[in-house]
Amino acid sequence: MVVQDSADTRGTSVGVPLEPFLHQVGGHLSLMQYDAHTVCKPLISREQKFYESLPLAMKRFTPQYKGTITVRLRRDSRGHLSLVAHPLKESQEPFQASPESAAMTIWQSLQQTSSSNGGTYPLAQLQHAQLAHSLKKSPAKALLESEFHLGTHVSSLVEGANGNQTESASFNPWGLHCHRAHLTRLCSEYPEHKRHRFLLLENVVSQYKQPCVLDLKMGTRQHGDDASEEKKARHIKKCAQSTSACLGVRICGMQVYQTDKKHFLCKDKYYGRKLSVEGFRQALSQFLHNGRRLRTELLEPILRQLRALLTVIRSQSSYRFYSSSLLIIYDGQESPERTPGGLHPQKAHSGPAKVDIRMIDFAHTTYKGSCNEHTTYEGPDPGYIFGLENLINILQNLQEGK
């Protein structure tokens, strides 16, 4: 959605520079960091209306909606591109950027330099200090020189030497590449003076020091009611060839902090599509393994929240959450527990661990009363419920050692 300059009368020098959100593990739309507690994403009117009419029972399981902003492309004197947000009247929360932002440090390095041959380096293998020495050319040129094949590049970034698509990373490369693809589209489709509307949403991982995030695509159907026949067929095929069809859930991306090596283990949506039912079970176990041990103390709070969400979804008549995702989040940095022998990592008996369950991505969600709907449904979403029930059963079996 594009809005004209009249929607905001601020000078071009005023605004909030947006940073790529480094903990984005899935999806294809670029998720940007607005401040320490807020992210933003391109506005889709159906998703905005969903947040604005959200049932009270669902609010604890969705990010807090904070309004909208306008965003424009800005090209500096050296030709480097960035996105700058201009808050509207309904979004006047204070800017709370960290003075030492990892996202800005990495992105500034990428803005200053890119590869000498126009290719893409395996960012997941680079530490922050190495970026400036490993990349050569302005990304502003690289973005416009050739089409960016998102799936091909990102899949290779997280594919390990043994072909199982795992990689050591100081940050997850997915968000940076979604951002690069988004800049490419904006540059090719719109003039720079155009303003684009973005949604402001709660940063649901802001309270975690080393956020471990699992992105699960929920339901047995992923296409919306407005999908073209070609898109519908494509999504049906993806579901049929993945665990979406048999389990009602598939992995869309994840990052797991490995305490023994001090880095994230990252997997992407292409890995998730290839998993069998047994592979899905093993991946859930890996998501809960920190390199030293299985975090069994996380299972009970995760299951408790999933069961509560299942009760809520069963009570929502007419809703269909097509193509939405479910995030499972916990902190990879364990809280130390003081014992007579000193400080030790948190054990299962030291109290309930902090976890979070959040539904995201509602661009294709439909319900009675939503905009321009020609199709309405009765009762709760059977595909989403099927996926939740299977997810709960698998995690329960893991808890019981099966």
N, C-alpha and C positions, 0 to 999 in steps of 0.2 A: 504494500500500500504506500503510495507516494503522496505527500502533501506539499503544497507550494510554500514559498518563502513567507507568504502572508500569515502562515500559522505561527510564525515566530519572528519577532521584530528585533531580536538581539543582534549586536554586531557580530561580524564574522570571526572576530578574535575571542569571543566569549563562548565558553562551552566546556564540557567534560570530555577529555580524551578517553576513548574506550580501549580497553585492553582485551586481548584474546583470553578466554576463560580456560585456564590450563587443566581443569578437572572435568572437562567435557569428554565423556568416554564413548558416546554414541550420537545418533542423529545425523542429519545432513545440513541443517540450518546452523549458521554460526551463532554461538552463544558468547556474549561479550560481558566483561566485568565492568560495571558502572562505578561501584565503590566496594568497600570491604564486605558489605552485607547484601549487595544487590547485583543481579545480573540482568541483562536485557537481550531480547531476541527480536527478529523481524516480526512485525505485527501481522497477524492473520485474523480477520474480523470474526470468524467463527470461534477462534480460540479466545479472543478478547471477551466476546459475549458469554462464553462458558464461565470464565473467571468472574465476570460481573454478576452472574446469576447462580453462582455456585451454591448447591445445597449446604446448609450449615453442617450436616454430619460429615461432609467430605472435606471440610476446610483443614482439618488436622492432617489429612493425607495429601495435600497439595501445597505447592509453594504459595506464600502470601503474595497476592496481587497488589502492586504498588502504583499502578497507573500507566501512563504512556509518556514517551519523549519523542522529539524529532531528532533525526540523525542525518548528518551530511558527510560527504567525502571531503577531505581536505588534502591538498597537494602542497607540500612546502617548497621552498626555493630550490631545493635539490631534486625535486620531482618525486619525493617519497610520499606515499599515500597513507592516510590514517582515517579513522572514523571519529567524529566528534559529536557528542550528544548535547542537545539544547533542551533543558527541562521545561515542560509546560506548567501551567498554573496548578494542575492537579497532582503534580509530582515535584514537591518542593523539599524532599528530604535532604538533609545535609550530605555533602560529599565527604566520604570517609576513606579515602585512598590511603593505603599503607605507604609510608615514606620509602620503604624498601620492597617494592613489588617485584616478585619473581616473574610475573607475567610481563611487566613492562621491561624488565631487564632483558629477557629473552627476545621479546618482540623488537626492541630497539636494536639489538644485535642483528636480527634478521632484516630490519629496515635499512641498516647501514650497508649490509653486504649480502650477496647471494652467490650461487655457484658460477664459476667462470664459464661453464659450458651450457648454462641454462637449465641444468638438470636439478634433481632434488636429492640432497644428502640425507642419509638415514639419521634424522634428528634424534631418534630415541637412543642412539649410541653416543651422542655428544653431551658433554657437561656444559654448563652455562659459560664457563670461562673459555671453552674451546670454540664457541660459535663464531666469534669475530675473526678467528684465525682460519677457520675452515671454509668460509663462504666468501665469495668475491664480488658479485655484481648486484646492482640495485634491484630489489624485488619489484619496484614500480615498473621497470622494463620487463622483467621476467614474467610478471603477472599478465602483461598484455601481448607478449611475444607469441605465446602458444597456448592452446587449450589445456586446462589443468584437469587431468584425468584423476579425479579424487580417489576412486576405489582402487585403482592400480597402485598409486603411489603410497597411500596410507597402508594398504595391506602389506606392501613390501617393508614398510618401516617397522612393523611389529612382528615380522616373521623371523623366527630364529633359524640358526644353521641347520637344525634338525627338521625344519619344515612345519613345526607345530604352532607357528605364529605367536611366539612369546618373545619378549625382549626386555633387557634391563633398561630402565629409563629414569632420568632425573625428573622428567615430567612426561605427561601423556601427549604424544604428537597430534592426536586427533583434532583437538580444538584449534590448533594453529593451522592445520590444513583446511578445516572447514572455513576458517577466517580467510585464508588466501583464496579459496574458491569463491567465497562471497564477494570479496573485493573485485575479483575478475568479472563476475556477473554484473555488479554495479557499474563498473567502468565501461563495459560493453553495451549495456542496455539503457543507461541514463546519463544525461549531462551532469556535471559536477554540482551545479547550483540547485539541483533537486533535493528536496528533503524527504526522508523516509521515516515512517512511523515505527517505533519499536515498543514492545511491552517491557515494563519493569517488573521483575519478579524477585522474590527472596532468594538469596544465595544459600541453598540448603546445606552446603558443606562448610560454611564460614566458621563454624564452631569447632571444626576438627583440625588437628595439627597435621595429620597425614591421612587425608580422607580416602578410604577404600570404597569404591563405588561399583555397583553392579547394575547395569542397565538391561532390563528385561522387556522385550516386546511382548505385550500381552494379547491374548485372544487367538481364535482360530481364523479370523478374517482381518486383513490389514487395509483393504481399500475402502475409501469413503463412498457414500452414495453418489457423489458427483464425479467419480472417476470415469475416465474414458474407457472404452472397451479394451484398448491396448494396455492401459495402466492396470485395469482390473485383471486381465489375463496374466500380466507380469507378477502381480502380487499374489494371485492364486497359486502360481507356479512356485514362488518363493516359500509360501506356507506349506505346500504339498511336499517340498523337498527338504523341509527342516522339521524341527520339533514343534513348530507352531500347529501343525495338523494333528499330531498324535498326543501332544501334551497341552496345547493351548498357550505355550510360552516358549520363547527362544532368547538366547543371549544376544544382545545388541552391542555389547562392549563392556569392558571392566578394567579396573586398575586395583592392584592389591599391593600394599606396602610390605616389602620383605625386610624384616628387622635385622636379619643376619647380614644382608648386603647393602642396606640403606638405599634401596631404590624401589621403584614401582615395577611390578610385572603387569604388562598391558596386553590386552587381547581386543580384537575388533569385531565388527559385525560379520565379516567374511568368515572368521573362525567360528562364530556362533551358528551360522547357517549350515555349516558342515557337520555339526555334532549329531551323533546318534542319541537315543534316549540314555544309554549308559554314559556316553560322553558328556551329556548335559549334567548328569549326576556327579560325575568326576569334576566337572568345571565348578559346580557349586561348592564342592569340598575344597577345591583349590582357592576359591574366593575367600574362604574362611581360614586359609593356612598362611601363616606369616613367615614361612621359611624355616621356622624352628618347631612350630607346633600347630595343631588344629585348635582354633579359638572356639572351643566347645561352649564357653560361657556366653557366646553370642546367640546361640541357637534358640534358647528360651525367649529372650526379648524379641527376636525376629519373628518367631512363631506366634507370639502373643499379639504383635501388631498386625501380622498377616491375617490372623483369625478375626481381629477387630475390623480390618478393612473388608474382609469377606462378608461380614454381617452388614456393613454399610452398603456395599455394592448390591447385595441381595435385596435391599430396601429401596433401590433407586429404579423406579419404573420408567420405561421408555428410553433410558440412556443406553447408547451403544458407543463404546470407547475405541472405535476403530483406529488402529495404528498408534495408540498411546503406549507409553512405556511406564514401567514401575522401577523406581530406584530403591536399592537397598544400600544403606550407608552405615559405616562404622569407622572408628578411628584406628588407624594402623599403629599409632603410637600408644602403647598400653600405659595405663595409669599405674605408677609404682605403688606398692603396698608396703607400709612399714611394718616390719616384723622384728622380733628380738635379734635376729641375725642381720638386720639391715634392710635395705630397700630391694624388693623383688617385683617382677612384673605381676600384673593383676592375675589372680587365679579365679577359677570358676566360683569359688566360695566367697570371694571378697565383695560380693554385692552385684546387683544387676548392671550389666554393661550398657553403655549408651549406644543405641542404634536408631536409625531413622528409616521409615518407609514412606516414600512419596510418589504419587502419580504425576506424570508430566506429559506434555505434548498432546494438545487437544484440538489440533487443526482439523481433524476429521470426526470429532465427536458430535453425535447428533442426539437430540432429545425432543420431546414434545414442547413446542414453543420456540425452538431455536430458529435461526434466520432462514428464510426461503426453503423450508422443508416440504418436500412433496411425499416423503416416506416417513411414516411414524411407526414405532414399535411398541409392543405391549410387554410388560414385565421387565425384569432385570436382564442384563447382558449375559446370555448363556455362555458365550465363548470366553469372556473375561473370567466368569466364575469357574469354568472348567480349568482354565490356566492356573488360577489361584489355588484351587483344590489340589491339583497335581503338584504345584510348588510346595504347598504345605506338607503333603504326604512324603515327598522326597526329603525335605528337610527334617521331618519327624523321624523318618527311617535313619537318617544320618545321626540324629540325636540318640537314637536307640542302638546305634552301632551296627545297623543292618547294611 
